Amino acid sequence: MSDAQRHVLDDFRDWITATARLVVPAVGSARQVEAVGQQGEAFGCRLYTDARTWLEVSVFPSRNQVRLGLAMESRARNEQAEQLIEDSRETLDEFLELGLADAGHEDDVYRMEHFHEAGIFYFATHLALSGIEDLKGPEIRERVTHLLEGYAMAFGDIIEG
């Protein structure tokens, strides 16, 4: 990764940290993370709502992808989130769509996946990038902001619980 690309990633993560606290009041502390895993190198930001649950935004440069959503290490907390979705009688995508609508983004439609990776349970959405430079643009930042708000609204009972 070039120095210029690294600068774009760092700027994006700084922006996420500042923005998340404005749009999701439950976000307390934030921590930037870097890892190499099944998905390749990841550069992300964990936006903690409590010690067991966080919103996460990760960039996978080798895949030209951003992944964001709700994450947790606790199996019990994951089961609470699954129960919340089951009680809504909605599909994963519809559940997220309702959260987006509650956040004022009723025209936004995204896929939500649920999976377990490296000891962490995720409810996440993947966004395609044409390249790292996309992270500087207002379009991806608007989409990320909307999704953070949507996840916070959809999983409000888990985030605030």
Buried (B, 14 or more C-beta within 10 A) or exposed (E): EEEEBEEBBEEBBEBBBEBBBEBBEBBEEBEBEEEEEEBEBBBBBBBBBBEBBBBBBBBBBEBBBBBBBBBBBBEEBBEBBBEBBEEEEBEBBBBBBBBBBBBEBEEBEBEBEBEEEEEBBBBBBBBEBEEBEBBEEEEBBEBBBBBBBBBBBBBBEBBEB
